[in-house]
């Protein structure tokens, strides 16, 4: 047994024993824990931005402040405001036989010790955000941040250690070996955010102890653009969302489905928008670098593969910068890819970068059929004003969530669940749905004190029993 594994098992035992000894946390305890986490996000906002920039090799302060601090703070505040309400018993209507139960409710109890494995693309946000629901539900937490962002992961560990006892929240840093051991712990629940292939390994490890999992895995999120869409407004929203973090977001628009006669106009609108938003890329501090050399080369390979197989690749480079000798900065400008097909790597894999294929369709059924012929995405986006067509798209496809006339908004809207379906994930968290995911819904049924009259189905069975059965069966 390694030192890391021994330490994780020790903390798990400590957290579980403390939970059993102290009992279910009351509201003030839960609010105090959330307040401590909120305070750390505010206190270390500058250090978070600096660490993320160092890990990415270049990431703007505005991007990191919004993605890593403001977004989780908003979620935390919502969770904090509603925790008292969520903790209340949930009365249920019952249909009981005479002499049976007179009252029933569902009581939400903490699961116990939760494990959270965070990703590299939004390392603070996607580690802290699920932590809010877990704390609100009264759980203890063990965190494993990504090894691809070592500076940010170390900062997260320091932030947590400063205000939490190991019996409340503990952080474990390290590489894939630590992650493999982490997902095999006998936790009470495990949440993972990341890629599908790693998600399969996580699920396999959790299965050894029958640990329930929530997986948020991303996928290829399509954008269906209607003939009724305003292309200028549409382009601003799509390209603005696509280039946040240089496309390294699980909800990033992955490809566009555009009416055939509007492909050229949409391409032009996207080019104009990207040029306005980022007139320069190499020297632009707010344009995020690709996380590491492997992913940088992966994206360049997608471009080369698409070009060789017949795609028309448009590099949006308004300043005419030379990107051929800048491996150290790992910046890739927006690339629009036309004439793509499913034989190309860029169409067979989640892109996770600033590449955007544009595909034509002739009628809306064709667009819906294309989406349905591929794995279910984490998100689907529709732009247009035709409500009948919009509803056909929503009801005729299956995705983790849908945003109409914008991108990614459903993930930041409090009061609704966020999660994937199929290969894009399982389970949901955020708001009350996160509280429920991280709670055990325990049924409580109250029987009357007095003895009920004997049931005709109680032994010994006789003719009355057969008559009762005949009556029940009509």
C-alpha positions, 0 to 999 in steps of 0.5 A: 500500500502506498503512502497516498493510498494509506493517507486517503483511507485514513482520512476516509475513516476519520470523516466517516467516524466523525460523521457518525459521532457528531450526527447529521449537521444542523443548519448553522454548521452547514451554513458555516462550512459554505461561508468558509468556502465562499470566503476563500474564493473571495480571498484568493481571487488574485492567486486563483487567476495567477495559478490558472494562467501559469498552468495554462501558459497564458489565461486572462484575468477576466476569464479566470475571475469570471469562470473560476470565482464569480460563477461558483460564487453565484452557485454557492450563494443560491445553494446557501440561500435555499439550504434551510428550505431543502432540509425540510421534510417532504410530505407525500400524499399516500393511498393507504388501506383502512387501518394503514399508514396515516402519514408519510414523508421523505427525509433527506439525510447526508450520504456520508463521505463524498469524493469529487474528482475535478477537471483541468479546464475549470479547476477551481469552478468544477471542484468547488461547484459540486462541493456546494451541494455536498456541503448543503446536504451535510456531507464530508468531502474528499477532493482530487483536483487535476494533475494537469493544473498542478499550481491551481491544484496546490492552491486549492489544497492550501485554500481548503486546509486553511479553513477546514479540518481534515474531518470536514474536507480534505484534498489529495493532489497527485497524478493518475496513480493517485486518481486511480486509487481515489476512485476505488475508495469505498466512498458514499458517492463519487462525482467526476468531471472529465472525458468519457474514456477516463469516466469509464475507468472511474466507473469501473473503479467505483464499481469495486465497492458499488459506489454510486457515481455522477459523471459529467463527461461533455461530448459534441454539443451541436448548434442548430441554426434556423432560417429564422435566426438573426445571423449577426446576433447568433454569431456573437453569441456562438463565437463569444461562447466558443472562444471562452477559454479557447473552447476548452469547456465541456459545454462549448459549441462543437459544430454548427448545423446551418441551412445550406443557403446560409452557410456562407453568410454564417461563415462570414458573420463568425469571421467578423465576430471573432475578428472583433472579439480578438483582433490579435491572438498571440499577444492577447492576454485574454486569449487562453492558451491550450493547456499542454503540448499533447492537446495542442498537437491533438488540435493541430492534427485535427486541422491537418486531418480535416484539410487532407480529407477535403475540408475547407479550413478558414483560419481567422487571423485578423492581425496576420500573425505567424502561428507556425513558430509559437509552440511555447505559447500554444495559442490557436486562433479560431478555425472554421471548417467547411465541407466536413464529414464524419470520416474526419477526426474533428467530427469523431471526437469532442474538440475541446479547442477553438475549431468550429465545423460548419455543416449544411442541412436542407430541412430541419428533419435532416438536422435532427436526424444527424444529431440523433445518429450520434452519441447524446451530447451534454448540450444542444443549442437552437437559434431561431424564432420559429417556436414550432420548429424549436419545439420539434428540435427540443422534443425530437432530440435527447441531450443533457440540456438545451439553451435556446438563442444562446449557449451554455446558459442552462448550466448557469441557471440556478433552480434547474439540474445540470448533467449529461445523458448517455455518453455525455454523463449520468446524474445531475447536480446543481441547486436542489437537484444537487442537494438531492443527488448528494442526499439519501431520500429516506422514506418515513411512514407513520402507523397508528398506535391502535391495532388495525382490524384484521385483514381478510388476507391475513392467515389463516386463509379460508373462503373469505380470503378467496372472496377478497382476492376475487373482489380485488381482481374485479 
